[in-house]
């Protein structure tokens, strides 16, 4: 499983038709009881970078980020052995961003860096390297023209995107961390 409290607890919430950003104590209690009591004893590792585990065939089933899976499959000598699915009925809709911290010493340099990263050729290299889109208009089409492999893992379908849920920082965030910590303590790793 991923090393991410929200992502891990979202499995329980999604499977039970509960809002992934719930703050309801009853839902959090039920999540903790199930994830710690039933799921944790079956988990052999909590990792976020799956490349080595996939290549070494350490697991038969993994929770992983789509871009990381794509990069791992590109390195695997038998990528057809694996099948990636976007969870149903929902999972996390997220986006990496560039940001400039308030009070940064060199904001002009930061703006220049962001502008550089938003150039089409640079954005393509970044997308290929990290396995995630950079948000540049027309990037998917450019990637298809350049025959970038496994585009379906970089660009989920609109139907998939429409059913995903953005994670939120809520009053339950600390509780999710506690549930996750208890899961890690109870895993068979």
N, C-alpha and C positions, 0 to 999 in steps of 0.2 A: 504494500500500500504506500501511497505517497506520504511524505513527511509534512503533512499539512492538515491541521485540525479541521478546518472548514471543509476541505475536500473529502476527508474521511467521514466526517459526520454527515455530510450531504448524502452519502450512500443510504444511510438509514432514513433520513427525512424524505428523499425522493421515492424510495421504495414504499413508503407508508403514506404518500400523498400529503406530506407536511411541507410547508414553505421552507425552503432551504435557509432562509434568514430568520427563522422563528426565534422568539425570545420567551416563548411559553415554557414555564418550568416543567409542566407535565410532559411536554415533548422532549425537553432536554433530559429529564429523568429516564424516560423510556429509551432514548438514544443511548444514554450511558449504560443502562442495564443490558441492553441488547449487544452493543458494540464491545463492552468490556467482558460480559459474561459469555456471549456466544461467538463473536467474531474474533476477538483478540487471541484466544487459544489456537486459532487456525492460521494465524499470520506468521510467516517465517522471516519477514523483513519489512522495514519501513525505509524506502529509498525514493529519491526524486529523480536521480539520473539513472536511467535504465539501460544504457548502452552495454555495459559490461555484463549485467545480469542476463540480458537478452542474448548476447553473443555467446555466453557460456551456458545458455539454456538452464539457468538455475531455477526458473519458475515455469509453471504451466499457465498461470493466470496472473496478470499484473494490472494494477491501477497506475496509469501513467499519463503524462501530458503528451498531446498529439505531436508536437514538434520534436520532442525527445524521442518518441517512438519512431518517427520518420528517420531521424538521424541514425538511430540504432539499426533500423531495417536496411538502410543504405550500406551499412558496414557488415551486415549478416550474410553468411555464405548461402543461406537458405531462407530468404525473407518470406517466401510463400508458406512457410511453416506457421507463420503468425497471422492473426486477423485482428485488426484494430476496429473497435466500435465506439461511437460516441454514446455515452450512457443514455438510457431512457428511463423514465419519461423526461428527466432533466438532468443537468449537470451545470458546472460553472461556466459562465460566459465572462471572459476576462480579456484584458488588453494591457500589454506593457506600454509604458509611456516614457517620454523624456521630460524631465522637469528641471527647473533651475531653482535652487534653494534661495529663499529670501536672504539677502545679505551676502550672497556669493561674492567672492573677491574679484572675479573676472567675468561678469555677466556677458560682456560682449564676446568673449571667447566661447562661452557656453552657447550663445545664440549662433555663432559661426559653426560650432560643432553640430548643432541640431540642423542647421540649414544644409550642411554637408551631408548628414545622414539622410536628408530628404531628397537628395539628388537621385534620379531614377537608377543610374548604374550602381551607385553606392547602396541604395535601398535593396536592389536585387541581390547584391553580394551578402548583405545583412540577412535578408530573407532566406537565402540558401544556407547560410551558416547556422542560423538559429532555428530554422524550420517553422517560423511563424511569419505572417504577413506584417509589413511595417506600416500599413495604412495608406500607402501611396496610391493615388488614383491611377487605375490602369495597370497596376502591378500584376494582377492575376493574368491578364491577357499577355503581358510581356513575358511572364514566367512560362506560359503555355507556348508562346512563340519560340522561346529558348529551350523548350523541351525539358524543363525542370522536372525531375522525377517525383512521383507520389504527390502530385498537386492536391489530391483529395484530402491528404493529411494536413496540408497547409491551409487550404481553403475549404472549410466545411460547407455543405450545401446551405442554401437559405432556409430550407425546412429545418435543418439541424439548428442553425443559429436562432431561429424563431422560438425554439422550445427551451433554450438555455436560460439560466438565471444568473444575473450578476451577483457576486458575493458582496455583502455589506458588513461594515464594522458596526456591530450592535452591542447592546448591553450583555448579550450572551457570548461575546467573543472570549472572554476569560473562562467561561464555563466550558466552551468547546476545547480550549487548551487543556483544561483539567481532565476532560473525558479522554482526549487524545493521549495525555501522559499516562493515564490509567491503562489505556489500551496497550501502549508500548510496554508498560511494566508487566502486563499479563500475556504478552505474545510469546510464542515458542522460539523466538530468535536465539 
